Amino acid sequence: MPEEYMDVEGLKKLNKNKKLVKKLAKKYHAFLASEAVIKQIPRLLGPGLNKAGKFPTLVSHQDSVESKVNETKAIC
C-alpha cells in the first residue's frame, strides 16, 4: 500500500476542525512528520492527534524515510 502524505497547506485546510482531525486520526495507524512540520502540527490541527495517541513520529533530515516507515509499521 503506498504511503500518503499531506503538506502544510493540506493541514491548514483542516482548520482545526475536530471532526476532520478525528477522521484523519482514525484513517491511519501512525503519522510521520519532518522537524519543520512537526512544530506546526499543534497550531494547525489542535490537540486532536495527540488526544488520539497518534502524534507524529519525527523524521529528521538524516533519517531514511523508508526505514522510518518500516520501523513505524513494525510497531503498529
C-alpha positions as CSV (number, residue, x, y, z in Angstrom):
1,M,0.0,0.0,0.0
2,P,1.5,3.3,-1.0
3,E,2.1,5.8,1.8
4,E,0.2,9.0,1.6
5,Y,1.3,12.5,2.6
6,M,-0.2,15.8,3.4
7,D,1.7,19.1,3.2
8,V,1.3,22.1,5.4
9,E,-1.3,23.6,3.0
10,G,-3.3,20.4,3.3
11,L,-3.1,20.6,7.1
12,K,-4.2,24.2,7.0
13,K,-7.4,23.1,5.1
14,L,-8.4,21.0,8.1
15,N,-8.5,24.3,10.0
16,K,-8.6,22.7,13.5
17,N,-12.0,21.1,12.5
18,K,-12.4,18.5,15.3
19,K,-14.4,16.1,13.1
20,L,-11.9,16.2,10.2
21,V,-8.9,15.8,12.5
22,K,-10.6,12.8,14.2
23,K,-11.4,11.3,10.9
24,L,-7.8,11.7,9.8
25,A,-6.6,10.1,13.1
26,K,-8.9,7.1,12.6
27,K,-7.9,6.6,9.0
28,Y,-4.2,5.9,9.8
29,H,-2.4,3.9,12.4
30,A,0.6,6.3,12.6
31,F,1.9,9.6,11.3
32,L,5.4,10.8,10.4
33,A,6.5,14.4,10.1
34,S,9.6,16.4,9.4
35,E,11.2,18.7,12.0
36,A,9.8,21.8,10.2
37,V,6.2,20.4,10.1
38,I,6.0,18.7,13.5
39,K,6.4,22.0,15.3
40,Q,3.4,23.4,13.4
41,I,1.0,20.5,13.9
42,P,-0.5,21.5,17.2
43,R,-1.1,25.0,15.9
44,L,-2.6,23.7,12.6
45,L,-4.7,20.8,13.9
46,G,-5.2,21.5,17.6
47,P,-5.0,18.6,20.1
48,G,-6.8,16.0,18.0
49,L,-4.0,13.8,17.0
50,N,-2.4,13.9,20.5
51,K,-5.7,13.0,22.1
52,A,-6.0,10.0,19.8
53,G,-2.5,9.0,20.8
54,K,-1.2,9.4,17.3
55,F,1.1,12.5,17.4
56,P,3.5,12.1,14.5
57,T,6.9,10.5,14.9
58,L,9.8,12.8,14.0
59,V,11.7,12.1,10.8
60,S,14.9,14.1,10.8
61,H,16.7,15.1,7.6
62,Q,19.3,12.4,8.5
63,D,16.8,9.6,8.7
64,S,15.8,7.4,5.8
65,V,12.1,7.9,5.2
66,E,11.7,4.3,4.0
67,S,13.4,2.9,7.1
68,K,11.3,5.1,9.4
69,V,8.1,4.0,7.6
70,N,9.1,0.3,8.1
71,E,10.0,0.9,11.7
72,T,6.7,2.5,12.3
73,K,4.8,-0.3,10.6
74,A,6.6,-2.8,12.8
75,I,5.4,-1.0,15.9
76,C,1.8,-0.7,14.8
